[in-house]
Amino acid sequence: MSTDGENIYVAYGPGVVAIEAESQDLLWSYRPENASLFLYAPPSVENGTAVLGDFGAAQGLFSPQTVVSIYGVDVSGRAAQSLWTRNDLASDRIIAGPLQIDGVAYVATADNLLLALDAETGDELWRFEAGFSIWAQPTYYEGTLFISSLDRSVYAIDASDGSEKWAVELSGAMSAQPLVNAAENLIYAASYDRSVHALDIDSGEEAWQVEATDWIWSAPALADGVLYFGDSSGNVFAVNAASGDVLWESGVHAMNTVAGATQNPPLEIKGAIQASPVVQDGVVYFASLGNEESEEGLLVAMDIATGNELWQTTTPAPLFSDPIIIGDMIVVALQSEAGILQGYELDGGRLSWSYQPPES
């Protein structure tokens, strides 16, 4: 799921849908011709062009090779129109959402590549190869792309030509997008080594690291000089973004409602977190995998000053994707018969709407 602040774009099964957030009206939908495809990566939509990549599909019974495609789609009107398709660039899945900057689409692949493509034509401008898969969207800052890889390295890449500026190897693989803090000249890398690492933007030199209790799958959120993040054991942290000092630690280990029934006392859960939190107006929101047995997710709002829970709501499926805030709603993506999107009120967490794409 991705957003431009007004509309929501969702990679859903074999296609992508775009809806207007306030009304939940369908704006457009796009499906590649191959109905056996699966799209996972959040779509990138800029200036009327969508760039997306798929999970790959077998060519056929007599050809075991998997074909992975990257698509450019004109979405400036009510109907999505294909601009270009490239199936000759990647040989493994597109997991990270593409990034569009100034007419260039940067696409990370599971076969170790970062590709720079002309967003209008699909022409390859340059490529960079890491040591292993890239599952995280690159981050752009002042002409530099920062990428994290499952090869345990963070790279700074010149966005104009793909040349390497610096690379730093950490002690764990990374699937989280790097996060830039320009005020402190730091970039943050969350790792499977159970730590968030603060690196100097110019050199990659480590300034500090702070440890969690388990793998960290997703990027922290930064607000007013504080980093917020969660780990795979459901523990959540607030740390000083300049020093790494822990300000508070909490968790999402209790579920008040399971399968529609109130739990008294609340049900103890692991509450694994694989999504990045979001912060607004003194509240940090965490999306959790919730309860494995009932296969329900958990959305929790916490006070940013204390980590105290303000409210929680049970969702009809686990939450893997980053939530987004639009207006007075927090929207989550999920795989459920109730809908692929659900909007909850920021004030209290009441379910406001669900969206299920029309059958085609």
GIVENBEL-V771922 format. One record per backbone hydrogen bond with DSSP energy under -1.0 kcal/mol. CO is the residue of the C=O (numbers start at 1). NH is the residue of the N-H. If there is no record, write none. Layout:
co,nh
CO,NH
CO,NH
This chain:
co,nh
2,9
6,21
7,4
8,19
9,2
10,17
12,15
13,39
15,12
16,30
17,10
18,27
18,28
19,8
20,24
25,20
28,18
30,16
34,37
38,55
44,51
46,49
48,75
49,46
50,73
51,44
52,71
54,94
57,67
60,63
63,60
65,59
67,57
69,54
70,86
71,52
72,83
72,84
73,50
74,81
81,74
84,72
86,70
93,110
99,106
101,104
103,119
104,101
105,117
106,99
107,115
109,134
112,130
113,109
114,128
115,107
116,125
116,126
117,105
118,122
123,118
126,116
128,114
133,150
139,146
141,144
143,159
144,141
145,157
146,139
147,155
149,152
149,174
152,170
153,149
154,168
155,147
156,165
156,166
157,145
158,162
163,158
166,156
168,154
173,192
179,188
181,186
185,201
186,181
187,199
188,179
189,197
191,194
191,216
194,212
195,191
196,210
197,189
198,207
198,208
199,187
200,204
205,200
208,198
210,196
215,232
221,228
223,226
225,241
226,223
227,239
228,221
229,237
231,234
231,273
234,252
235,231
236,250
237,229
238,247
238,248
239,227
240,244
245,240
248,238
250,236
253,269
255,267
256,263
258,261
261,258
267,255
272,289
278,285
280,283
282,304
283,280
284,302
285,278
286,300
288,298
288,319
290,271
291,295
291,296
296,291
297,315
298,288
299,313
300,286
301,310
301,311
302,284
303,307
308,303
311,301
313,299
315,297
324,331
326,329
328,346
329,326
330,344
331,324
332,342
336,339
340,334
341,355
342,332
343,352
343,353
344,330
345,349
346,348
350,345
353,343
355,340
355,341
